[in-house]
Each structure stands twice: as C-alpha cells, then as structure tokens.
Amino acid sequence: MTNGWTGGQYSLFRAFFGAYLLVHFAYLAFWAADIFSNEGMIPDASLSPLIGAFPNILAVIDTPAFVTALSSAAAVSAVFFTLGKWDKPAAFFMWLVLASFIGRNSLITNPAMPYAGWMLLAHLFLASAPYGSWAGRGRADPGNGWRLNHGVFVAGWIVLALTYSYSGYTKLLSPSWVAGENISYVLDNPLARDWFLRDFFLMVPPVLLKALTWFILVIELLFAPLALFRGLRPWLWGGMLLVQLGFAFLLNFPDLTIAMLLFHMFTFNPAWLGAKPMSGYVLHYDGSCALCHSTVRFLLAEDRSKQLRFSPLQSGLLENAKGQEALAQLGDTIALQTADGRVLTESAAVAMLLDRLGGLWRVGSWMLRLLPRRLADGLYHFVGDRRYRFFGKKADYCPIIPNDLRERFC
C-alpha cells in the first residue's frame, strides 16, 4: 500500500481535526466541573473503573476549577495544533486530557474518542513542519520533501479495518441488527434530526430499510478480510464513508459523527486520485503579487510530478507566444498555458491546477467546477482585484527558492 499524502493535504486535515478539537474542548469546558470534578457526577475518582487505565491527571487533582482550566487549556492547544505551531506537544497534551477525562468518568465515553486519541498519538510519529504549517512557513523549499510516514498510514488502516469488523461482529449479537430493524430505530431515536432527510427515509419501504441495515452489517463484518485486497480498499472506504455521512445527516450527535469522518479523512489515500502529468504546462503569474508568490510556493510543494513550470507575466514569455493583443484580452488574471497550447484563466486555471495535483485537491477542483462559471470567476476577481491591498507586493518576480526549484522557472 502506497499513500499519496503531501504536506499541504495533511495540513488541510490537521486544520479540520484541530477545529473539531477546539470546539470539543471549548464546549466541554462549560460542563467539565459537573462531569469530571470531585463535586460532580462521580465525586470519588476511585469509583471509575478506568481511572488507572491511562496516565490520569485527574487522579491527582480534580477540583471544579482545575478540570475547567484543563479543558480550556486543551482548547488553546487545539489552536496551536491547527496552525501547526508546537503541534506535537499540543497533540500529546490533548491526548492526555482526553484520556484523563475518559478515565475519570467512563459513563460519558464517546465511541469515536479512541479514534481521536489515536490520531493525536499518530501525529507524534509524523515528520514535522509540513507545507501549510506555521513552523514551515517562509523556508526556501516550501515542500521540503515532506511525506506522511507510511507505517503510520498502514497502522491507521489496520485500526480502521479491525474496528469495523469487530463492530460488525458485535452487531451480530444485536437482535435489531440481525432482524434488519436498526435503521428504523435510528430514525425514531430522540437524537434523530427532525428535517426533510429523516422524513424521506421514513417514507422508504421497510424492506429497503432492512436491506440498508443488512448492507451496513455485512460491509462492517467483512471489512478486515476484504481490505487485504488492494483493489477493494477504495470501495470499502467509500462505502463506509457514505454510511458515516448518513449517520451525520440523520443523527444530531456531531461529536461522534465528525470524529468518525475525520478518521476516514486520515485513512483516505490521495493516490486513489493520482496526480496527472503537467509536462508542457506553464503558469504565468503576476511577479509583483505576494499572493501569487504564495500560490507558486503551494504548487512547488504539492506538485509531486515536478513538471509544472512558472513564468512571471512581466517576463514577456506569454506575450511573445500569444501576442500583445491576445494578452490584453486575457485581463488581470493568472494564465495557465497547457501542453496543447490552450490558455486557461481565472477560475478555470485554478480548477485545472487543482485537478492536476490530484488527491484532496482534485476534490476541491470538483467543488469549484460545481459553481456557475460566472460566480466562480466573480469570487476569483473579488480576491484578485484586492490582492495588493490584502497581501502586499513583492520586489522580486520569482520566489526565493533553492537552485533545483529555480530551474522550473522560465
């Protein structure tokens, strides 16, 4: 199994995960004293069966003020984790707080929290400062050769496969799952979202709800053995992603469903949406624009093919190739010259670049192309027309980069 993770894609995941953790701990801070303190639900910490399962801060001190401060400190750590600044100490601290809270009061155990804890520990074993992190900003080589540790990625898949199959096994012990009635129970659950999607499923013939219940049971039960076959992994992953999305839209339990979706994002393999060749492609950009320089650095970091070339508009290369009149017709925009001589501008150029990068960036390309072209171009120009005001200017037309990367500039 090979993985196609790049630094920018992992930073995107880290930002989503960090935002989830920030909301989780910030919200929990308001209730921490009632749930975890020595004046709350379980005044005596020794009554919790998991109090000694992990290193537990609350086994030492668990006053209301302390547990509130602890949750608040974890929320602050989530901000650093999101930004990629001191993210490894922040990840370990948040794992320790999660373990302490679960050990202090196991009655509030969220089935998704072990996945969140695992991802925090996994982060400790990854290379530091991927592209997109605060710690990696401004360096000469934006990508710096960052790759996601393959052993960690494989371990994530082992956890995903074994836990899904174990979940399927436990469902065999549940009469409602075996009878095919569980989805119907979910729709009648007090946590079910009261909106049109729930109403739609309530109108579905019972036999189809039974079939859906059995489909989930079978795919979970067989997930681990089927995941041994490389060609089946994207389909298994996608099938369970749809299941988790279904629960997210049907159940008002975001702390559970979002964590599961994040674990699916972690185990997504960008190689499934592999990068496309960019031999002969040249990006013409405004060399005096700081935002354009950042865009070039992003592409240098994320283009694994190392084929895309760059040229400042001020160099005259595009004008010589297409003529001054044609260049004037393009307007104030980046210009992507393809291998067959086409010139794409505005949102079309952005969408093409994202599509060629592959992985999560291709998903972004699909989302951009779903927008009406006029709206997408309008958003492009809203930022582009204000780029000097928002991001400033650059004196040098080319970013400061190592010599091996400078060879890609025309």
C-alpha positions as CSV (number, residue, x, y, z in Angstrom):
1,M,0.0,0.0,0.0
2,T,1.4,3.4,-1.0
3,N,0.0,6.7,0.1
4,G,-0.1,9.9,-1.8
5,W,-0.2,12.3,1.1
6,T,1.6,15.6,0.7
7,G,2.4,18.3,3.3
8,G,-0.4,20.6,2.1
9,Q,-3.0,17.9,2.2
10,Y,-2.0,16.8,5.7
11,S,-2.1,20.4,6.9
12,L,-5.7,20.6,5.5
13,F,-6.6,17.5,7.5
14,R,-4.8,18.9,10.6
15,A,-6.8,22.1,10.3
16,F,-10.1,20.3,10.2
17,F,-9.1,18.0,13.0
18,G,-7.8,20.9,15.1
19,A,-11.1,22.9,14.6
20,Y,-13.1,19.8,15.8
21,L,-10.9,19.5,18.9
22,L,-11.2,23.3,19.6
23,V,-15.0,23.1,19.6
24,H,-14.9,19.8,21.6
25,F,-12.8,21.1,24.4
26,A,-14.2,24.7,24.4
27,Y,-17.8,23.3,24.7
28,L,-16.7,20.7,27.3
29,A,-15.2,23.5,29.5
30,F,-18.7,24.7,30.4
31,W,-19.7,21.3,31.7
32,A,-16.3,19.9,32.9
33,A,-16.9,20.7,36.6
34,D,-20.2,18.7,36.6
35,I,-18.9,15.8,34.7
36,F,-15.3,15.3,35.9
37,S,-14.7,17.1,39.2
38,N,-14.9,15.9,42.8
39,E,-18.1,17.9,43.1
40,G,-19.7,16.4,40.0
41,M,-21.4,13.2,38.9
42,I,-18.8,10.9,40.4
43,P,-17.2,12.7,43.4
44,D,-14.8,9.8,44.2
45,A,-12.4,9.2,41.3
46,S,-11.7,5.7,42.6
47,L,-15.2,4.7,41.6
48,S,-14.4,5.0,37.9
49,P,-13.2,1.6,36.5
50,L,-10.8,3.3,34.1
51,I,-9.2,5.8,36.4
52,G,-5.9,3.8,36.2
53,A,-6.1,2.7,32.6
54,F,-4.0,5.6,31.3
55,P,-1.8,8.3,32.9
56,N,-4.5,10.4,34.5
57,I,-4.1,14.0,35.7
58,L,-7.5,13.9,37.5
59,A,-6.3,11.1,39.7
60,V,-4.1,13.7,41.4
61,I,-6.3,16.8,41.4
62,D,-9.9,17.1,40.2
63,T,-11.4,20.3,41.7
64,P,-14.0,22.1,39.6
65,A,-11.7,25.0,38.8
66,F,-8.9,22.7,37.8
67,V,-11.0,20.5,35.4
68,T,-12.5,23.6,33.8
69,A,-9.0,25.1,33.3
70,L,-7.7,21.8,31.9
71,S,-10.4,21.7,29.3
72,S,-9.8,25.3,28.4
73,A,-6.0,24.7,28.1
74,A,-6.8,21.8,25.8
75,A,-8.9,24.2,23.6
76,V,-5.9,26.6,23.4
77,S,-3.7,23.6,22.5
78,A,-6.1,22.8,19.7
79,V,-5.4,26.3,18.2
80,F,-1.7,25.6,18.1
81,F,-2.3,22.2,16.6
82,T,-4.5,23.7,13.9
83,L,-1.8,26.3,13.0
84,G,1.0,23.8,13.0
85,K,2.9,25.6,15.7
86,W,4.2,23.5,18.6
87,D,1.7,21.0,17.3
88,K,3.4,17.8,18.7
89,P,3.4,19.0,22.3
90,A,-0.2,20.2,21.8
91,A,-1.2,16.8,20.4
92,F,0.3,14.9,23.3
93,F,-1.3,17.3,25.8
94,M,-4.8,16.9,24.2
95,W,-4.4,13.2,24.2
96,L,-3.5,13.2,27.9
97,V,-6.6,15.4,28.6
98,L,-8.9,13.1,26.6
99,A,-7.5,10.0,28.4
100,S,-7.9,11.7,31.7
101,F,-11.5,12.7,31.1
102,I,-12.5,9.3,29.8
103,G,-10.7,7.6,32.7
104,R,-12.3,10.0,35.2
105,N,-15.9,9.4,34.0
106,S,-16.3,6.4,31.7
107,L,-20.1,7.0,31.6
108,I,-19.6,9.7,29.0
109,T,-17.5,7.6,26.7
110,N,-18.0,8.6,23.1
111,P,-17.2,5.6,20.8
112,A,-15.3,8.0,18.5
113,M,-13.0,9.3,21.1
114,P,-10.5,6.4,20.9
115,Y,-10.1,7.3,17.2
116,A,-9.5,10.9,18.0
117,G,-6.9,9.9,20.6
118,W,-5.2,7.5,18.1
119,M,-4.9,10.3,15.5
120,L,-3.3,12.6,18.1
121,L,-0.8,9.9,19.0
122,A,-0.2,9.2,15.3
123,H,0.7,12.8,14.8
124,L,3.6,12.5,17.1
125,F,5.3,10.0,14.7
126,L,5.0,12.2,11.6
127,A,7.7,14.4,10.1
128,S,7.5,18.0,11.5
129,A,6.6,21.2,9.6
130,P,4.7,20.0,6.5
131,Y,3.8,22.6,3.9
132,G,0.9,24.7,5.3
133,S,2.1,24.6,8.9
134,W,3.2,27.7,10.8
135,A,6.5,26.1,11.5
136,G,7.2,25.5,7.8
137,R,6.4,29.0,6.6
138,G,9.0,31.1,4.8
139,R,11.6,28.3,4.2
140,A,13.4,28.2,0.9
141,D,12.0,24.8,-0.2
142,P,8.2,25.0,0.6
143,G,7.7,21.3,0.4
144,N,11.0,20.2,2.0
145,G,10.4,16.6,0.9
146,W,7.7,16.0,3.5
147,R,5.9,12.7,3.2
148,L,3.4,11.0,5.5
149,N,5.0,8.2,7.5
150,H,3.9,5.1,5.6
151,G,3.9,2.9,8.7
152,V,1.5,5.3,10.5
153,F,-0.7,5.3,7.4
154,V,-0.8,1.5,7.3
155,A,-1.4,1.4,11.1
156,G,-4.4,3.7,10.6
157,W,-5.8,1.3,8.0
158,I,-5.3,-1.7,10.4
159,V,-7.2,0.2,13.1
160,L,-10.0,1.1,10.6
161,A,-10.3,-2.5,9.3
162,L,-10.2,-4.3,12.6
163,T,-12.5,-2.0,14.5
164,Y,-15.1,-2.1,11.7
165,S,-15.1,-5.9,11.6
166,Y,-15.3,-6.0,15.3
167,S,-18.2,-3.6,15.2
168,G,-19.9,-5.9,12.7
169,Y,-19.3,-8.9,14.9
170,T,-20.9,-7.2,17.9
171,K,-23.9,-6.2,15.7
172,L,-24.4,-10.0,15.1
173,L,-25.2,-10.2,18.8
174,S,-27.9,-7.4,18.5
175,P,-31.4,-8.7,17.6
176,S,-32.3,-5.4,15.9
177,W,-29.4,-5.6,13.5
178,V,-29.9,-9.2,12.7
179,A,-33.6,-8.6,12.1
180,G,-32.8,-5.6,9.9
181,E,-34.6,-3.1,12.1
182,N,-31.8,-0.9,13.3
183,I,-32.1,1.9,10.7
184,S,-35.8,2.2,11.6
185,Y,-34.8,2.6,15.2
186,V,-32.3,5.3,14.4
187,L,-35.0,7.3,12.6
188,D,-37.2,7.1,15.7
189,N,-34.3,7.9,18.0
190,P,-34.6,11.1,20.1
191,L,-31.2,12.1,18.6
192,A,-32.6,11.9,15.0
193,R,-32.5,15.2,13.2
194,D,-36.0,16.5,12.6
195,W,-35.7,17.5,9.0
196,F,-36.6,16.5,5.4
197,L,-33.9,13.8,5.1
198,R,-35.4,11.9,8.1
199,D,-38.9,12.3,6.6
200,F,-37.6,10.9,3.3
201,F,-36.2,7.8,5.0
202,L,-39.4,7.4,7.0
203,M,-41.2,7.1,3.7
204,V,-38.9,4.5,2.3
205,P,-40.5,1.0,2.2
206,P,-39.5,-1.1,5.2
207,V,-37.9,-3.8,3.0
208,L,-35.4,-1.2,1.7
209,L,-34.5,-0.1,5.2
210,K,-33.9,-3.7,6.2
211,A,-31.7,-4.1,3.1
212,L,-29.7,-1.0,4.1
213,T,-29.3,-2.3,7.7
214,W,-28.0,-5.6,6.4
215,F,-25.7,-3.9,4.0
216,I,-24.0,-2.0,6.8
217,L,-23.8,-5.1,8.9
218,V,-22.2,-7.1,6.1
219,I,-19.7,-4.4,5.0
220,E,-18.6,-3.9,8.6
221,L,-18.2,-7.6,9.3
222,L,-16.2,-8.3,6.1
223,F,-14.2,-5.1,6.1
224,A,-11.0,-6.5,7.5
225,P,-10.7,-9.6,5.3
226,L,-11.7,-7.7,2.1
227,A,-9.3,-4.9,2.9
228,L,-6.5,-7.3,2.2
229,F,-7.3,-6.9,-1.5
230,R,-5.9,-3.6,-2.7
231,G,-8.5,-3.1,-5.4
232,L,-11.3,-3.3,-2.9
233,R,-10.0,-0.8,-0.4
234,P,-11.3,2.4,-2.1
235,W,-14.8,0.8,-2.4
236,L,-14.8,-0.4,1.2
237,W,-13.6,3.0,2.4
238,G,-16.1,4.8,0.2
239,G,-19.0,2.6,1.3
240,M,-18.4,3.2,5.0
241,L,-17.8,6.9,4.3
242,L,-21.3,7.0,2.9
243,V,-22.6,5.2,6.0
244,Q,-20.9,7.7,8.3
245,L,-22.2,10.6,6.2
246,G,-25.7,9.1,6.5
247,F,-25.4,9.0,10.3
248,A,-24.0,12.5,10.4
249,F,-27.0,13.9,8.4
250,L,-29.6,11.8,10.3
251,L,-28.3,12.0,13.9
252,N,-27.7,15.1,16.0
253,F,-24.5,13.8,17.6
254,P,-21.7,15.7,15.8
255,D,-19.1,14.9,18.4
256,L,-19.4,11.3,17.3
257,T,-20.1,11.6,13.6
258,I,-17.5,14.3,12.8
259,A,-14.7,12.4,14.6
260,M,-15.5,9.3,12.5
261,L,-15.5,11.3,9.3
262,L,-12.1,12.8,10.3
263,F,-10.7,9.3,10.8
264,H,-11.9,8.4,7.3
265,M,-10.2,11.5,6.0
266,F,-7.0,10.4,7.7
267,T,-7.2,6.9,6.1
268,F,-8.1,8.4,2.7
269,N,-5.3,7.6,0.2
270,P,-4.7,10.5,-2.2
271,A,-3.1,8.1,-4.6
272,W,-6.6,6.9,-5.4
273,L,-7.0,10.2,-7.2
274,G,-3.5,10.3,-8.5
275,A,-1.8,13.4,-9.9
276,K,-2.0,14.0,-13.7
277,P,1.1,14.8,-15.8
278,M,1.9,18.5,-16.2
279,S,4.7,18.3,-18.7
280,G,4.5,21.3,-21.0
281,Y,2.3,23.3,-18.6
282,V,3.4,26.8,-17.7
283,L,1.8,29.0,-15.1
284,H,2.1,32.7,-15.9
285,Y,1.6,34.8,-12.7
286,D,1.9,38.4,-11.5
287,G,5.5,38.5,-10.3
288,S,4.9,41.5,-8.1
289,C,2.0,40.0,-6.2
290,A,2.6,38.4,-2.8
291,L,-0.5,36.2,-3.1
292,C,0.8,34.9,-6.5
293,H,4.1,34.1,-4.9
294,S,2.3,32.1,-2.2
295,T,0.4,30.3,-4.9
296,V,3.6,29.4,-6.7
297,R,5.1,28.1,-3.4
298,F,2.0,26.0,-2.9
299,L,2.3,24.4,-6.3
300,L,6.0,23.8,-5.9
301,A,5.2,22.0,-2.6
302,E,2.3,20.0,-3.9
303,D,3.3,19.1,-7.4
304,R,4.9,15.7,-7.0
305,S,5.5,15.3,-10.7
306,K,7.8,18.3,-10.6
307,Q,6.8,19.1,-14.2
308,L,4.8,22.3,-13.9
309,R,6.9,25.4,-14.9
310,F,6.4,29.0,-13.9
311,S,6.9,32.4,-15.6
312,P,6.1,35.9,-14.3
313,L,3.8,37.8,-16.6
314,Q,6.4,40.5,-16.6
315,S,8.9,38.3,-18.3
316,G,7.1,38.7,-21.7
317,L,7.1,35.0,-22.4
318,L,3.4,34.7,-22.8
319,E,3.2,38.0,-24.8
320,N,5.8,36.6,-27.2
321,A,3.9,33.4,-27.6
322,K,0.4,34.8,-27.9
323,G,0.9,38.4,-28.9
324,Q,0.2,41.7,-27.1
325,E,-3.4,41.9,-28.3
326,A,-4.2,38.4,-27.1
327,L,-2.5,39.1,-23.8
328,A,-4.6,42.3,-23.3
329,Q,-7.8,40.3,-23.9
330,L,-6.9,37.9,-21.0
331,G,-7.3,40.7,-18.5
332,D,-5.9,40.8,-15.0
333,T,-5.6,37.1,-14.2
334,I,-3.1,34.2,-13.9
335,A,-2.8,32.3,-17.1
336,L,-2.2,28.5,-17.4
337,Q,-0.7,27.5,-20.7
338,T,-1.3,23.8,-21.3
339,A,0.8,21.3,-23.3
340,D,-1.5,21.7,-26.3
341,G,-1.2,25.5,-26.4
342,R,-4.5,26.4,-24.7
343,V,-4.5,29.3,-22.2
344,L,-6.8,29.0,-19.2
345,T,-7.6,31.9,-17.0
346,E,-9.4,32.9,-13.8
347,S,-11.3,30.1,-12.0
348,A,-10.8,27.7,-14.9
349,A,-7.0,27.9,-14.4
350,V,-7.4,27.3,-10.7
351,A,-9.7,24.3,-11.2
352,M,-7.3,22.8,-13.8
353,L,-4.3,23.1,-11.5
354,L,-6.1,21.5,-8.5
355,D,-7.3,18.7,-10.8
356,R,-3.8,18.0,-12.0
357,L,-2.4,17.9,-8.4
358,G,-4.8,15.1,-7.6
359,G,-5.8,13.8,-4.1
360,L,-7.8,16.1,-1.9
361,W,-7.0,19.0,-4.3
362,R,-9.0,17.2,-7.0
363,V,-12.0,17.1,-4.7
364,G,-11.5,20.9,-4.4
365,S,-11.5,21.1,-8.2
366,W,-14.8,19.2,-8.4
367,M,-16.4,21.6,-5.9
368,L,-15.1,24.6,-7.7
369,R,-16.5,23.3,-11.0
370,L,-19.9,22.8,-9.5
371,L,-20.2,26.5,-9.1
372,P,-21.6,28.5,-12.0
373,R,-18.6,29.9,-14.0
374,R,-19.7,33.5,-13.6
375,L,-19.9,33.0,-9.8
376,A,-16.5,31.3,-9.6
377,D,-14.8,34.0,-11.7
378,G,-16.5,36.6,-9.6
379,L,-15.0,35.1,-6.5
380,Y,-11.7,34.9,-8.2
381,H,-11.7,38.6,-9.1
382,F,-13.1,39.7,-5.7
383,V,-9.8,38.4,-4.2
384,G,-7.6,39.1,-7.2
385,D,-8.6,42.8,-7.6
386,R,-7.7,43.3,-3.9
387,R,-4.6,41.2,-3.8
388,Y,-2.2,44.1,-3.3
389,R,-4.3,45.6,-0.5
390,F,-4.8,42.2,1.3
391,F,-1.4,40.5,0.7
392,G,1.0,43.2,-0.4
393,K,3.6,43.3,-3.1
394,K,6.9,41.5,-3.9
395,A,10.0,43.3,-5.2
396,D,11.4,40.1,-6.8
397,Y,9.4,38.5,-9.6
398,C,10.4,34.9,-8.6
399,P,10.1,33.5,-5.0
400,I,13.3,32.9,-3.1
401,I,13.8,29.1,-3.6
402,P,16.7,26.6,-4.0
403,N,18.5,26.2,-7.3
404,D,16.9,22.9,-8.2
405,L,13.4,24.5,-7.9
406,R,14.6,27.7,-9.7
407,E,15.2,25.5,-12.8
408,R,11.4,25.2,-13.2
409,F,11.1,29.0,-13.9
410,C,11.2,30.2,-17.5
